[in-house]
Amino acid sequence: MRSFFIVVALIFLSFNARSQMSIAAARAAAVGSTVTIRGIVTNAAEQGINFRFMQDGTGGMAVYNGTASVPGFTAVTKGDSISITGPTVLYFNLLEINPIQGFTVHASGKPLPSPLIITPSTLAEPVEGQLVTIQNCTFAASGNFAPVSANYTVASASQTFEVRVVSTNTTIIGQPIPTGPVNITGLASQYCSSPSSGCTTGYQLLPRSITDFAMATGINESIKNEVLNVYPNPTGNRLHFKIAQNEVINNIVIRDNSGRIVLSLKENINNIDISQLASGIYNILIYTQKNTYISKFTVEK
């Protein structure tokens, strides 16, 4: 009898091994297929209590804890290694598993996958569901992140894309929108209502917390404001600035609020003529051999 149960267990394990597939294979299967995948969860409840992303070495997948799902999934959190079974569906062109027919947490506290470094043009289907970083980003908006779910236009490498911050993300909403270039890490997602499938637009980056915004220069905001003094501000003709006395300026760049470079000089100077700039909000970047300093200023005519 004991040998019989051993055989049954081996058959069960063999079946599970055959039925589990990579995330890339699950994404390639027909929508509506029931799949079993295993990976590392890359977010907690920042996008809503029922919404998670998971990733293996081949790709990423969104998972939604729909009304017909088995109980307990809302306790799954970032760094959990899980297996999950359920059908794939398209939610406004985002491929996700919903409902969850079964899941197992194998381990917790696992290291997250390293984010892929991408550009706005490659925020597309091949990276959907994965943790990604877009570098040297500038927000078009200023002020604070809204207390409601909202999309923000961001520029990088002369391209634009959308960052979406949801109202449940209490570490971001209400916080100041970054004024200088930042590297943004988040989950590659999509929201496209038409066509219902095969849409190639509507890709979004979903940051998980305020720490997903890192100054592109690596300079802490409070330190940056101490070492760079820009005046007068607002101004309409000439902008003056001060940095550490022992540093030589190699390059000065001014970007408009969309991230576009509007002025670039390779001079070691302490003031610059900005009379040709239109009224608006700008960022000035000062590059030295040691550091990059950033400050925000306003042109008023």
C-alpha beads as a LAMMPS data file, in Angstrom:
LAMMPS data file: protein, C-alpha beads

301 atoms
300 bonds

1 atom types
1 bond types

-500.0 500.0 xlo xhi
-500.0 500.0 ylo yhi
-500.0 500.0 zlo zhi

Masses

1 110.0

Atoms # bond

1 1 1 0.000 0.000 0.000
2 1 1 2.857 2.380 0.886
3 1 1 4.405 1.884 -2.551
4 1 1 1.042 2.694 -4.146
5 1 1 0.915 6.140 -2.455
6 1 1 4.515 6.817 -3.490
7 1 1 3.614 6.113 -7.114
8 1 1 0.545 8.379 -6.878
9 1 1 2.646 11.174 -5.370
10 1 1 5.249 10.851 -8.113
11 1 1 2.539 10.983 -10.774
12 1 1 1.086 14.110 -9.125
13 1 1 4.488 15.824 -8.979
14 1 1 5.222 14.844 -12.552
15 1 1 1.903 16.307 -13.695
16 1 1 2.587 19.577 -11.864
17 1 1 6.077 19.824 -13.387
18 1 1 4.613 19.355 -16.868
19 1 1 1.734 21.798 -16.344
20 1 1 3.825 24.632 -14.918
21 1 1 5.211 26.897 -17.627
22 1 1 7.390 29.958 -17.899
23 1 1 5.730 33.363 -17.854
24 1 1 6.871 33.922 -21.434
25 1 1 5.074 30.725 -22.472
26 1 1 1.963 31.772 -20.557
27 1 1 1.979 35.143 -22.328
28 1 1 2.335 33.408 -25.685
29 1 1 -0.619 31.086 -25.049
30 1 1 -4.048 32.009 -26.353
31 1 1 -5.958 34.472 -24.189
32 1 1 -8.342 32.450 -22.038
33 1 1 -5.880 29.610 -21.510
34 1 1 -5.547 28.320 -17.968
35 1 1 -1.885 28.566 -16.999
36 1 1 0.302 27.771 -14.009
37 1 1 3.343 29.974 -13.522
38 1 1 5.907 30.607 -10.804
39 1 1 7.793 33.828 -10.049
40 1 1 8.673 36.619 -7.636
41 1 1 5.998 39.147 -6.703
42 1 1 7.283 42.648 -7.497
43 1 1 4.730 44.848 -5.705
44 1 1 2.601 44.930 -2.582
45 1 1 -0.768 46.700 -2.477
46 1 1 0.435 49.997 -3.974
47 1 1 -1.737 49.533 -7.075
48 1 1 -4.728 48.333 -5.076
49 1 1 -5.239 45.523 -2.598
50 1 1 -6.212 42.997 -5.313
51 1 1 -3.530 43.792 -7.909
52 1 1 -0.076 42.184 -8.092
53 1 1 2.664 41.660 -10.664
54 1 1 5.017 38.684 -10.749
55 1 1 8.130 37.935 -12.748
56 1 1 10.482 35.085 -13.635
57 1 1 13.573 35.036 -15.823
58 1 1 11.478 35.120 -19.002
59 1 1 8.887 37.836 -18.431
60 1 1 6.246 39.409 -16.212
61 1 1 2.534 38.915 -15.624
62 1 1 -0.198 40.919 -13.901
63 1 1 -2.456 39.051 -11.487
64 1 1 -5.872 40.266 -10.338
65 1 1 -7.726 38.866 -7.367
66 1 1 -11.173 38.857 -8.980
67 1 1 -14.457 37.983 -7.295
68 1 1 -14.245 34.285 -8.249
69 1 1 -10.703 33.895 -6.888
70 1 1 -9.700 31.601 -4.055
71 1 1 -9.335 33.438 -0.724
72 1 1 -6.092 34.672 0.830
73 1 1 -4.307 36.278 -2.110
74 1 1 -4.442 39.818 -0.668
75 1 1 -1.789 38.743 1.873
76 1 1 0.722 38.083 -0.922
77 1 1 3.388 40.761 -0.937
78 1 1 6.546 41.978 -2.625
79 1 1 9.381 39.448 -2.502
80 1 1 7.126 36.392 -2.190
81 1 1 7.975 33.446 -4.427
82 1 1 4.655 32.029 -5.585
83 1 1 3.035 29.631 -7.991
84 1 1 -0.356 30.602 -9.337
85 1 1 -2.997 29.005 -11.568
86 1 1 -5.772 30.709 -13.480
87 1 1 -7.022 31.791 -16.905
88 1 1 -5.480 34.709 -18.772
89 1 1 -7.709 37.638 -19.704
90 1 1 -7.250 41.060 -21.254
91 1 1 -8.179 44.022 -19.091
92 1 1 -8.046 47.044 -21.392
93 1 1 -5.272 45.165 -23.259
94 1 1 -3.254 44.364 -20.110
95 1 1 -2.715 40.595 -19.996
96 1 1 -3.454 39.260 -16.528
97 1 1 -4.486 36.147 -14.669
98 1 1 -8.057 36.485 -13.342
99 1 1 -9.610 34.796 -11.414
100 1 1 -7.019 33.037 -9.260
101 1 1 -7.921 29.358 -9.163
102 1 1 -5.089 28.445 -6.820
103 1 1 -1.785 29.734 -5.509
104 1 1 1.089 28.668 -3.267
105 1 1 3.601 30.875 -1.456
106 1 1 6.895 28.977 -1.554
107 1 1 9.078 31.565 0.213
108 1 1 9.053 35.188 1.337
109 1 1 11.624 37.957 1.409
110 1 1 13.267 36.946 -1.849
111 1 1 15.330 39.535 -3.769
112 1 1 13.410 41.264 -6.535
113 1 1 14.495 41.011 -10.183
114 1 1 16.767 43.840 -11.303
115 1 1 14.726 46.396 -13.282
116 1 1 15.288 46.457 -17.025
117 1 1 16.710 49.779 -18.215
118 1 1 14.455 50.900 -21.074
119 1 1 13.501 54.013 -23.024
120 1 1 9.966 55.359 -23.517
121 1 1 9.833 53.854 -27.014
122 1 1 10.478 50.378 -25.590
123 1 1 7.761 50.668 -22.934
124 1 1 5.708 48.185 -24.929
125 1 1 4.380 44.623 -25.060
126 1 1 7.761 42.804 -24.726
127 1 1 8.291 44.297 -21.234
128 1 1 4.659 44.397 -20.070
129 1 1 4.328 43.081 -16.531
130 1 1 8.021 43.544 -15.735
131 1 1 9.911 45.831 -13.391
132 1 1 11.618 48.534 -15.489
133 1 1 13.521 51.810 -15.096
134 1 1 13.449 54.818 -17.414
135 1 1 16.306 57.233 -16.807
136 1 1 16.648 61.021 -16.914
137 1 1 12.932 61.729 -16.755
138 1 1 11.339 65.164 -16.400
139 1 1 7.720 65.722 -15.383
140 1 1 5.618 68.185 -17.369
141 1 1 3.538 68.972 -14.273
142 1 1 4.695 70.771 -11.153
143 1 1 3.386 71.057 -7.613
144 1 1 2.303 67.941 -5.738
145 1 1 0.983 64.566 -6.846
146 1 1 -2.836 64.697 -6.827
147 1 1 -4.804 62.965 -4.025
148 1 1 -6.730 61.020 -6.693
149 1 1 -5.573 58.510 -9.286
150 1 1 -3.931 60.425 -12.131
151 1 1 -1.668 60.107 -15.158
152 1 1 1.402 62.312 -15.593
153 1 1 3.226 63.100 -18.813
154 1 1 6.964 62.523 -18.485
155 1 1 9.766 63.129 -20.986
156 1 1 13.019 61.213 -21.459
157 1 1 15.421 61.203 -24.413
158 1 1 13.087 63.538 -26.364
159 1 1 10.265 61.006 -25.976
160 1 1 7.206 61.120 -23.729
161 1 1 5.330 58.461 -21.790
162 1 1 2.762 58.179 -19.005
163 1 1 3.359 57.598 -15.311
164 1 1 0.231 56.562 -13.418
165 1 1 -0.099 57.101 -9.680
166 1 1 -3.145 55.534 -8.047
167 1 1 -4.952 57.002 -5.053
168 1 1 -4.187 53.974 -2.850
169 1 1 -0.467 54.742 -3.083
170 1 1 -0.157 56.836 0.059
171 1 1 3.637 57.166 -0.172
172 1 1 3.351 59.137 -3.451
173 1 1 0.067 61.078 -3.454
174 1 1 0.464 64.529 -1.983
175 1 1 4.246 64.441 -2.304
176 1 1 6.105 67.048 -4.421
177 1 1 6.440 66.172 -8.086
178 1 1 10.182 65.896 -8.884
179 1 1 11.483 69.125 -10.359
180 1 1 14.725 67.776 -11.805
181 1 1 15.666 64.766 -13.903
182 1 1 14.875 61.514 -12.116
183 1 1 15.215 57.821 -12.820
184 1 1 11.779 56.231 -12.446
185 1 1 11.345 52.556 -11.599
186 1 1 7.973 50.888 -11.838
187 1 1 5.786 48.204 -13.316
188 1 1 5.230 48.211 -17.069
189 1 1 1.479 48.209 -17.595
190 1 1 -1.109 49.079 -20.257
191 1 1 -4.545 50.704 -20.427
192 1 1 -6.037 50.870 -23.909
193 1 1 -9.793 50.733 -24.441
194 1 1 -9.859 50.404 -28.237
195 1 1 -9.283 48.053 -29.919
196 1 1 -10.166 45.517 -27.231
197 1 1 -7.131 43.421 -28.166
198 1 1 -3.933 43.976 -30.089
199 1 1 -3.626 47.618 -29.040
200 1 1 -0.074 48.985 -29.329
201 1 1 -0.595 52.168 -27.295
202 1 1 -1.600 53.094 -23.763
203 1 1 1.508 51.736 -22.041
204 1 1 2.103 53.159 -18.580
205 1 1 4.755 53.044 -15.874
206 1 1 3.373 52.335 -12.395
207 1 1 5.747 53.430 -9.601
208 1 1 5.279 51.559 -6.335
209 1 1 6.479 54.132 -3.799
210 1 1 8.193 57.494 -3.550
211 1 1 11.544 55.656 -3.471
212 1 1 10.940 54.611 -7.086
213 1 1 11.866 58.214 -8.002
214 1 1 15.650 58.552 -7.761
215 1 1 17.498 61.726 -8.670
216 1 1 19.260 61.020 -11.954
217 1 1 22.377 62.674 -10.554
218 1 1 22.333 60.685 -7.339
219 1 1 22.171 63.946 -5.362
220 1 1 19.766 64.121 -2.460
221 1 1 17.189 66.892 -2.919
222 1 1 18.006 68.624 0.366
223 1 1 21.737 68.608 -0.354
224 1 1 21.142 69.785 -3.907
225 1 1 19.272 72.876 -2.757
226 1 1 22.025 73.764 -0.301
227 1 1 24.891 73.584 -2.800
228 1 1 23.114 75.387 -5.662
229 1 1 21.784 78.895 -5.130
230 1 1 19.901 80.340 -8.111
231 1 1 18.831 84.000 -8.179
232 1 1 16.877 86.104 -8.891
233 1 1 13.961 83.702 -9.134
234 1 1 11.686 84.507 -10.965
235 1 1 13.757 86.345 -13.547
236 1 1 13.371 87.560 -17.112
237 1 1 16.877 88.454 -18.260
238 1 1 19.854 86.938 -16.444
239 1 1 20.113 84.019 -14.020
240 1 1 22.899 83.859 -11.420
241 1 1 24.003 80.797 -9.480
242 1 1 26.562 79.630 -6.935
243 1 1 28.166 76.229 -6.392
244 1 1 31.046 75.044 -4.214
245 1 1 34.060 77.330 -4.679
246 1 1 36.506 74.534 -5.499
247 1 1 34.513 73.141 -8.429
248 1 1 34.909 74.034 -12.102
249 1 1 31.812 74.063 -14.308
250 1 1 32.128 71.938 -17.449
251 1 1 28.656 72.286 -18.897
252 1 1 25.374 74.104 -18.231
253 1 1 22.068 72.730 -19.544
254 1 1 18.604 74.243 -19.260
255 1 1 15.540 72.083 -19.879
256 1 1 11.958 73.232 -20.218
257 1 1 9.135 71.628 -18.239
258 1 1 8.710 68.857 -20.847
259 1 1 12.371 67.852 -20.513
260 1 1 13.504 69.374 -23.818
261 1 1 16.955 71.003 -23.813
262 1 1 16.507 74.696 -24.668
263 1 1 20.007 75.943 -23.875
264 1 1 23.437 74.341 -23.481
265 1 1 26.760 76.044 -22.733
266 1 1 30.247 74.700 -22.083
267 1 1 31.578 77.545 -19.976
268 1 1 32.847 78.036 -16.432
269 1 1 30.618 81.004 -15.581
270 1 1 28.346 82.041 -12.722
271 1 1 25.480 83.638 -14.640
272 1 1 23.646 83.067 -17.885
273 1 1 21.481 85.128 -20.238
274 1 1 17.985 83.623 -20.344
275 1 1 16.226 86.556 -22.004
276 1 1 15.470 84.419 -25.090
277 1 1 13.437 81.925 -23.046
278 1 1 9.662 82.145 -22.982
279 1 1 7.798 82.546 -19.719
280 1 1 7.548 79.261 -17.843
281 1 1 9.229 76.856 -15.443
282 1 1 12.695 75.482 -16.222
283 1 1 15.374 73.256 -14.722
284 1 1 19.046 74.210 -14.799
285 1 1 21.682 71.472 -14.614
286 1 1 25.279 72.385 -13.831
287 1 1 27.891 69.703 -14.494
288 1 1 31.306 69.724 -12.828
289 1 1 34.007 67.075 -12.619
290 1 1 32.670 66.025 -9.212
291 1 1 28.918 66.525 -9.263
292 1 1 25.811 67.539 -11.154
293 1 1 23.725 70.276 -9.533
294 1 1 20.087 70.939 -10.329
295 1 1 17.698 73.729 -9.504
296 1 1 14.321 74.945 -10.699
297 1 1 13.621 78.520 -11.782
298 1 1 10.823 80.540 -13.339
299 1 1 11.039 82.923 -16.286
300 1 1 8.587 85.805 -16.159
301 1 1 8.359 88.402 -18.930

Bonds

1 1 1 2
2 1 2 3
3 1 3 4
4 1 4 5
5 1 5 6
6 1 6 7
7 1 7 8
8 1 8 9
9 1 9 10
10 1 10 11
11 1 11 12
12 1 12 13
13 1 13 14
14 1 14 15
15 1 15 16
16 1 16 17
17 1 17 18
18 1 18 19
19 1 19 20
20 1 20 21
21 1 21 22
22 1 22 23
23 1 23 24
24 1 24 25
25 1 25 26
26 1 26 27
27 1 27 28
28 1 28 29
29 1 29 30
30 1 30 31
31 1 31 32
32 1 32 33
33 1 33 34
34 1 34 35
35 1 35 36
36 1 36 37
37 1 37 38
38 1 38 39
39 1 39 40
40 1 40 41
41 1 41 42
42 1 42 43
43 1 43 44
44 1 44 45
45 1 45 46
46 1 46 47
47 1 47 48
48 1 48 49
49 1 49 50
50 1 50 51
51 1 51 52
52 1 52 53
53 1 53 54
54 1 54 55
55 1 55 56
56 1 56 57
57 1 57 58
58 1 58 59
59 1 59 60
60 1 60 61
61 1 61 62
62 1 62 63
63 1 63 64
64 1 64 65
65 1 65 66
66 1 66 67
67 1 67 68
68 1 68 69
69 1 69 70
70 1 70 71
71 1 71 72
72 1 72 73
73 1 73 74
74 1 74 75
75 1 75 76
76 1 76 77
77 1 77 78
78 1 78 79
79 1 79 80
80 1 80 81
81 1 81 82
82 1 82 83
83 1 83 84
84 1 84 85
85 1 85 86
86 1 86 87
87 1 87 88
88 1 88 89
89 1 89 90
90 1 90 91
91 1 91 92
92 1 92 93
93 1 93 94
94 1 94 95
95 1 95 96
96 1 96 97
97 1 97 98
98 1 98 99
99 1 99 100
100 1 100 101
101 1 101 102
102 1 102 103
103 1 103 104
104 1 104 105
105 1 105 106
106 1 106 107
107 1 107 108
108 1 108 109
109 1 109 110
110 1 110 111
111 1 111 112
112 1 112 113
113 1 113 114
114 1 114 115
115 1 115 116
116 1 116 117
117 1 117 118
118 1 118 119
119 1 119 120
120 1 120 121
121 1 121 122
122 1 122 123
123 1 123 124
124 1 124 125
125 1 125 126
126 1 126 127
127 1 127 128
128 1 128 129
129 1 129 130
130 1 130 131
131 1 131 132
132 1 132 133
133 1 133 134
134 1 134 135
135 1 135 136
136 1 136 137
137 1 137 138
138 1 138 139
139 1 139 140
140 1 140 141
141 1 141 142
142 1 142 143
143 1 143 144
144 1 144 145
145 1 145 146
146 1 146 147
147 1 147 148
148 1 148 149
149 1 149 150
150 1 150 151
151 1 151 152
152 1 152 153
153 1 153 154
154 1 154 155
155 1 155 156
156 1 156 157
157 1 157 158
158 1 158 159
159 1 159 160
160 1 160 161
161 1 161 162
162 1 162 163
163 1 163 164
164 1 164 165
165 1 165 166
166 1 166 167
167 1 167 168
168 1 168 169
169 1 169 170
170 1 170 171
171 1 171 172
172 1 172 173
173 1 173 174
174 1 174 175
175 1 175 176
176 1 176 177
177 1 177 178
178 1 178 179
179 1 179 180
180 1 180 181
181 1 181 182
182 1 182 183
183 1 183 184
184 1 184 185
185 1 185 186
186 1 186 187
187 1 187 188
188 1 188 189
189 1 189 190
190 1 190 191
191 1 191 192
192 1 192 193
193 1 193 194
194 1 194 195
195 1 195 196
196 1 196 197
197 1 197 198
198 1 198 199
199 1 199 200
200 1 200 201
201 1 201 202
202 1 202 203
203 1 203 204
204 1 204 205
205 1 205 206
206 1 206 207
207 1 207 208
208 1 208 209
209 1 209 210
210 1 210 211
211 1 211 212
212 1 212 213
213 1 213 214
214 1 214 215
215 1 215 216
216 1 216 217
217 1 217 218
218 1 218 219
219 1 219 220
220 1 220 221
221 1 221 222
222 1 222 223
223 1 223 224
224 1 224 225
225 1 225 226
226 1 226 227
227 1 227 228
228 1 228 229
229 1 229 230
230 1 230 231
231 1 231 232
232 1 232 233
233 1 233 234
234 1 234 235
235 1 235 236
236 1 236 237
237 1 237 238
238 1 238 239
239 1 239 240
240 1 240 241
241 1 241 242
242 1 242 243
243 1 243 244
244 1 244 245
245 1 245 246
246 1 246 247
247 1 247 248
248 1 248 249
249 1 249 250
250 1 250 251
251 1 251 252
252 1 252 253
253 1 253 254
254 1 254 255
255 1 255 256
256 1 256 257
257 1 257 258
258 1 258 259
259 1 259 260
260 1 260 261
261 1 261 262
262 1 262 263
263 1 263 264
264 1 264 265
265 1 265 266
266 1 266 267
267 1 267 268
268 1 268 269
269 1 269 270
270 1 270 271
271 1 271 272
272 1 272 273
273 1 273 274
274 1 274 275
275 1 275 276
276 1 276 277
277 1 277 278
278 1 278 279
279 1 279 280
280 1 280 281
281 1 281 282
282 1 282 283
283 1 283 284
284 1 284 285
285 1 285 286
286 1 286 287
287 1 287 288
288 1 288 289
289 1 289 290
290 1 290 291
291 1 291 292
292 1 292 293
293 1 293 294
294 1 294 295
295 1 295 296
296 1 296 297
297 1 297 298
298 1 298 299
299 1 299 300
300 1 300 301
